[in-house]
C-alpha cells in the first residue's frame, strides 16, 4: 500500500534535498531503494504520478514479479545515467512516498523549483558505487536502483490476485486492459500445455486480422546465423516497425537477432510509425554493476515501452522498460502529416 494513497494521475511535489537526506541510511537508501545522484535535480518539481510502482519485474535475477513497498513512478522522469558512467538504459525512477508530498493539481503550467547544480551529498555519491570509485572505468562497479531492485523488493507470485485489484484501484490500468491481459494469460497457458495448439493459433490469427493487430506473437524464429542491416538511424528520424512475420524471419530459435531478444511485448508495435529517441551503445549490467558496451547499437523509439500485458508471470508491471530494436526490424519513413517538430 502507498502511504500517501497515490494513484496514477495524482500530483506530487518532490521534497527538498535536505528533507530527503534525512530519510537515507549510510548506503544512501531508504528501505533498500537507493536515492541516486540523478534524482537530485528533480527536487522541488511538481509532477504527475505515472503509475503506482507497487510491483515490478525482476530483470536481474529473473525470479518473476516482485512487490515494492510505498513507491511510485513519475511521468516523464527517467534516469539519464549522467552519474552512472553514461548508462543509456533510460530506466523509470522509483520514488518512495517519503521523498514526495501530495499537492493539488495546478490550474496552469506548474512552476518548477529544480534542485540545481549543487554538490552531490557524500552519502548519495557513495551510494552510486559498489566499488572502484575514482578508478579506471573498467574497474568500477556501479550501484543503482535497477541492480538493487531485488534487495529492495519481495517475491510476488503471479497468482496473488490482490496485485491485480491494486492495479485497478491505483488507476495503473483500466478494466479493458485487465481483460486483455487476463485473456492472453489464459491463452498462453493453454498453448504451453498443448491444448488445441493449431486451433488456438488459427483463432488468434483470425482475430488479429479482424482487429488489425499482429499475428500469433509466441512463434519462434529459425534463422542461423541471423541477418543484419545497418541504417545509421539517428534521434529524430521516423521509422516504421516492420510487420511481425518479417521480424520473425530475422530471429533464431530463441527469438534473438545477434543476441538481442525480440520480446512478445514489442509485437504490439509492429506496423506502426514512431520517431527514434536514441541509439543505445552502453548500459549497466543489472547483476554486476559493470558497464556493458554494445558492439551493435540498439534503437529506442519515442513513446514505446513495455506495458506488461503479455509478459509471463509479470503481468501489468508498471516499470515501462524500453524495448531495444535492431535496425533490421525497422525501416525509414517520411514523417506523418500530423508530426510536429
Beta strands, then each sheet from edge to edge (+ up, - down):
strand 1: 11-14
strand 2: 29-30
strand 3: 33-34
strand 4: 46-52
strand 5: 55-58
strand 6: 64-67
strand 7: 71-74
strand 8: 95-96
strand 9: 100-103
strand 10: 129-131
strand 11: 141-142
strand 12: 154-155
strand 13: 238-241
strand 14: 256-257
strand 15: 260-261
strand 16: 273-284
strand 17: 291-301
strand 18: 330-332
sheet 1: 8+ 7- 4+ 1- 9+
sheet 2: 2+ 3-
sheet 3: 5+ 6- 12+
sheet 4: 10+ 11-
sheet 5: 17+ 16- 13+ 18-
sheet 6: 14+ 15-
end
